[in-house]
Amino acid sequence: QVQMVESGGGLVQAGGSLRLSCSASKRLIGAKTLGWYRQAPGKQREWVASVTNSNITDYADFVKGRFTISRFVTQNTVYLQMNSLQPEDTCSYYCFGKWIVAPIGEHWGQGTQVTVSP
């Protein structure tokens, strides 16, 4: 099992920024894909952004131009820089990784809460 621990969530005013971090207990070089999902109360979890082991990034339309995902293999950490935050970005944010070396499979963090006030 890969332990993934998010941090960096909190309360911010609309227009503000936060940077989420996700530290993995295994080397990121073994992960084909790393990324972030989010979930608001009463809603389904939705994909936010991902980065491959070739550093190819992809974003959901609703965060393009505002959020940036990055991975630092030496730190075993994935970041999500979130700018121009809006109240609709209020969610729990979860990081995930798809490992292609043991332990193979998807691994998830427990989530970190982001709250954006008007």
Phi, psi and omega in degrees: 000138175260124176274128179235124187238118179271155174204168176104354178289171179164196181255132180216152177279156177305137183093349182276184184228154171216153172238119176270144177238149176223112180261131181254148180277350177241160182296132182295341182297341178273358183260128177286322182220140174230151180183192184225141169240168174216159181211128175263155180305130177079003181239163178285154176292136181233144180289140181248306185197157176210160177220137181267174178287356171259011180063030172272126183253156178211148186223149170292149183303325187285356176239355181302134181085349181244323184251148177225127177258144178210153179233139178238101186299320183294335180261354186053041186226141173246137181244153171228105176275123185241116179245164178050047182294144181236159180306329180289351175277357179295116185194169162271134182250132184239133173264155179214162176213143176250105182272137178250002169236161185305133000277113184293140176129184179271139179227139187234153171271178183271349177099154175222138186273133173241126179236125181246119180270150182297000000 
